[in-house]
Amino acid sequence: MKGKMKTEALTFKFEILLPEEYPNKMPKILVKNEFELESYEKIKNDLIVSFNDFFNKWTPFSYLVDLFNMISEKIFEVSMISCVICHQIKCPTCGRKIAGPREESCNVTCSYCNKLYHEHCWNQTIKSIGKCGFCLKEPPPNSIP
C-alpha cells in the first residue's frame, strides 16, 4: 500500500507493508520522503516515533483504519504552524501562540523567506547571529530589535 498526504509545505509519502501473517503480525510503515531541509528531518523523526508508539500497542484486533487515522493526526500535528527556531506553537518566553490576532500572538515573519518566528526567538537569533535562522539573510533595519 502506498499513500500520500499534503500539507501547506510538504507532501508526505509513505508505504505500508502487510506481512502474510497480518493481522497477527503488525504492518510495517516507511516514510518515503526525501526531506531536503533539516527542519523536515525532525518532522520525519517525529512521525517515525509515533508509528513506533502505535505498533507497540498493536494486537491482532487492531485495524488499518486506526493506523491511517494516526498517520493523519500526526501529520496534522507536525505540520501546524510553529516557530522556525524552537519548533513550538506557544512562545517559550511569553506563552502566547505564534498565530492569531496580533494582540494575542507572538510572531515575526522574515521579510525574505516569509518563515514565521516567535518574536522572542527572532530577537534572540538576530542578536546572536545577525541573520534569519532559515534563509541566513540579514534582516532590513526595521526588523532588527
C-alpha positions in Angstrom: 0.0 0.0 0.0 1.2 3.5 -0.8 -0.2 6.8 0.2 0.5 10.5 0.4 -0.9 13.4 2.4 -0.2 17.0 1.6 0.1 19.9 4.0 0.8 23.5 3.1 4.6 23.0 2.8 5.1 19.2 2.3 3.7 16.2 0.7 4.2 13.2 3.0 4.8 9.9 1.2 4.6 6.6 3.0 4.4 2.9 2.3 2.7 0.3 4.4 3.8 -3.3 4.0 1.4 -6.0 5.1 3.1 -9.3 6.1 1.5 -12.6 5.2 0.7 -13.2 8.9 -1.4 -9.9 9.1 -3.3 -9.2 11.3 -1.4 -11.4 13.7 1.8 -9.7 12.7 1.8 -5.9 12.5 2.3 -4.0 9.3 5.5 -2.0 8.6 5.3 1.6 7.6 8.1 3.5 5.8 8.3 7.3 5.3 9.4 7.6 1.7 10.0 11.4 1.6 13.4 12.8 0.8 13.4 15.7 3.1 15.7 18.4 1.9 15.8 20.7 5.0 17.0 19.8 8.5 13.7 21.1 10.0 11.8 18.5 7.9 14.1 15.7 9.2 12.7 16.5 12.7 9.2 16.0 11.2 10.2 12.7 9.7 11.7 11.5 13.0 8.6 12.6 15.0 6.4 10.6 12.6 8.6 7.5 13.0 8.4 7.8 16.8 4.6 8.0 16.5 4.5 4.9 14.3 6.6 3.0 16.7 4.3 4.0 19.6 1.3 2.8 17.6 3.0 -0.5 16.8 4.0 -1.1 20.4 0.2 -1.3 21.1 -0.6 -3.5 18.1 -2.8 -6.5 18.6 -4.4 -8.8 16.1 -7.6 -6.8 16.8 -6.0 -3.5 15.6 -7.3 -2.1 12.4 -5.6 -0.4 9.4 -8.1 2.4 9.6 -6.7 3.2 13.1 -3.2 3.3 11.6 -4.4 5.7 8.8 -6.1 7.9 11.3 -3.0 8.0 13.5 -0.9 9.0 10.4 -3.3 11.7 9.5 -3.3 13.1 13.1 0.5 13.1 13.4 0.9 14.8 10.0 -1.5 17.4 11.2 0.4 17.8 14.4 3.8 18.1 12.9 2.7 20.4 10.1 1.0 23.0 12.3 2.5 26.5 12.2 5.4 26.6 14.6 8.5 28.7 15.2 11.5 28.1 12.9 13.8 28.2 15.9 12.0 26.5 18.8 9.5 24.4 16.7 6.8 25.2 19.2 3.4 26.8 18.8 3.5 28.6 22.1 6.4 31.0 22.7 8.7 29.6 25.5 9.2 33.2 26.7 5.7 34.7 26.9 3.4 31.7 26.3 1.5 33.4 23.5 0.8 31.4 20.4 2.6 32.0 17.2 -0.6 32.6 15.2 -3.7 34.5 15.9 -4.8 38.1 16.4 -1.7 40.5 16.7 -2.5 41.5 20.3 -2.8 37.8 21.3 0.1 36.3 19.4 3.9 36.5 19.4 5.3 36.4 15.9 7.6 37.9 13.4 8.0 36.9 9.7 11.3 37.1 7.9 10.8 39.6 5.1 12.9 37.4 2.7 11.8 33.8 3.2 8.5 34.5 5.0 9.2 31.9 7.7 7.4 32.5 11.0 9.2 33.0 14.3 8.1 33.9 17.8 9.1 37.5 18.3 11.4 36.5 21.2 13.1 33.7 19.2 13.6 36.1 16.3 15.1 38.8 18.5 17.5 36.3 20.1 18.5 34.9 16.7 19.2 38.4 15.3 21.2 39.3 18.4 23.2 36.0 18.2 23.9 35.6 14.5 22.5 38.8 12.9 20.6 36.8 10.3 17.4 34.9 9.7 18.0 31.4 11.1 16.3 29.9 8.0 17.5 31.8 4.9 20.6 33.3 6.6 19.9 36.8 5.2 20.4 39.9 7.2 17.0 41.5 8.0 16.2 45.0 6.9 17.0 47.6 9.6 13.3 47.9 10.6 13.3 44.2 11.6 16.3 44.4 13.9 15.4 44.5 17.6 
